Amino acid sequence: MESKEPNTGTTERERDSGYGLAHAIIIYLVALLLSLPLFIILYPYVPAIELPIGEGYRVDH
């Protein structure tokens, strides 16, 4: 007798797309954890970018 996988109602492509999303979220979180401390440390040393309009318009935030 042959054993068959249970029919879950999803295609292989639908299952694989969920795994791709999980990998994307993990990569995003790792990148965030690596870059955020560096940003916090270096932010005070980044010069402000201001446009000479009126009293000055800051572009960096």
N, C-alpha and C positions, 0 to 999 in steps of 0.2 A: 504494500500500500504506500502511496505517495503522501508525504506531508506537505501541506500548503500553508503559506503564511495567512494569518487571519485578514479578512477584508475590513480595513478600517474606514473605507470611504474616501481616502485621500490618495492622490497619485504620487509617484516618486518625485516628480518635480515640486509638488507642494511641500513634501517633507524636506527636500533639500533646501528650499528657499528659507525655511525656518532655521536651519542650521547656519545658513549664510548670514541671516540677521543676528543670530547669537554671536557669531564671530565678529561681526561689525561692531556690536555693542561692547564686546570685550576689548577690541582694539581701541575703540574710542575711550573707554575708561582708563586703559593703560596709558594712552597718550595724554590724557588729562592729568593723571597722577604724576607723570614725568614732567610735564610742562608747567603746571601751576606753581610749584615751588620756585622754579627758575624765574617765572614771571614776577612773583612776589619779591624775590631778591633783587632783580634787576630794574623793576619799575621806577624806583626813585632816581635812577641814573639816566633814564630816557628823557631827552629834552622835550618840552612841550611844543607842539606845532600850532602856531597861531597865524590866522589870516589878518592882514592889516585892514580890517573893516571896523570902523567905530573904535571901541575900546579894545578890540582884539577878539577874535572868535576862535576858540580852541577846537581843533579838529580831532585830536587824539581820543576824545570820548564823546 
